Amino acid sequence: KNPRFGGGAYSPFLKKVDRFSDKTLPASLRVREDYASRITGIDAQVKRIVQGLEARGFKSPYLRTYVVARINPVRFHKIKKGDTRPAMPIGEALTRMAAAAKKFDAASVKAGDLALVAAVSSEPG
């Protein structure tokens, strides 16, 4: 729906909570469209947070990645090798992520936090 949507920041989140559907294609598409609209809503909140950080003087191409990582409800869940179960159901994860985005405190962000994200994001691999 949004051709300019950059979903790369959401990839680590989605890898942990999304799995292939065993439903029929039409049923699966309806569910996926719901997930997509919820992620679009979360992304609108992320953009608002990023604008607030930019207004505070933060300038970095990693601001969006940083905010998405901070509101990711499964960021500390480690997936064990061979475990195919999601860290949590995607619907619950999206609900928690939206709530975390609403509660995000831009005043708590420090320049050092952002520098760490930039260093980790630029590592090869």
N, C-alpha and C positions, 0 to 999 in steps of 0.2 A: 504494500500500500504506500510505503514511503521509499521511493527509489534512492534517496540519499541517506537512508538509515545505515549507519556503520555498526554492524553487530559484532565486530571483533572483540570488543571489550567484554562482551557477554559470553564468549566462547568457553572460558574455564568454568563458569557457572553451569552452562548448558551441558557440558560434557559430563558433569557429575549428577545431573538430575534428569536428563532426557534420555529416553530409550526408544527403540523402534516400537511402533504400535502393532498389536496383533488384531486390531479392529479392521473393518472394511475400509477401503479408501475414502468413500464419502464421509463416513463417521469420523475417521481419523482427521480428515481435512477440517471438519467443523471444530474439533477439539483443538487442533493446531492453530486455527484462526483465532480462537479465544486466547490461547497462550500468546500469540503474536500481538494481539491488541493489548494484553496486559503488559507485555514487555515494552510496547510503544508508550504506554502510560508511565511506566517506570523510567523510560528514557527521557520523557519530558521533565520528570522531576530531577533526573541526573543533570540535564541541561541547565535547569534553574540553579542547582547547586554549583555547577561549574561556573556559571555567570557570577554567582556570589563570590566564589574564590578568586575569579579574575578581577572583580571589583576590589578585593582586598590586596591585589598586587601580585597574585600568583600567575605566572606565565609559563606554561609548559604544555607540550603536546601530550603529556601523560596525565593531565588533570582528569579527563573522563575515565581513563583506565583506573586511576587511583580511587575515584568515587565509587565506581562499580565494584571494585575489589572490597572496599570498606563496607558496602551494603550487602555483599554476597553472604547469604546465610549458611553456605556450605564451604566457605573458603578454607576452614581448618579440617574438614573431613578428608581423610586419606582413603583412597580406594585401594583395597587389597588386590593383589594380582589374582586374576581369575574370578573375582567377584563381579557379577553382572548386574547386581541390584543397584538402583540409584541411591544416593546418599539420603535423599528424602523425596517424597512425591513432588512432582513438578508444581502442582497447584499450590501445595503448602509452601514450597520454596518461593514461588512468585508472591504469595501473600506476605510472607516474612520480608522479602526484599522490598516490596512497596512500603511496608510499615517502617523499615529501616531508613528508606529514602526520606520519608516524611519527618523522621526524628533526627536526621543527620544534622550535626552541629558543625557548621563551617568554621566557627571560631576556634574549634579544637584542633584544626589542621595546622601543622607546623611545616616549615620549609624543609626540614630534615626528612620528614615522612615522604614528601614528594620526591626528594632526591633519591631516596632508597628505591622507590617504584621505578624511577627512570633508569637506575643502575641495573635493576633486575630485568626490566623490559628490554634493555639493549643487549643482554647476554645472548650469545648464539645458542640455539638448541631448542 
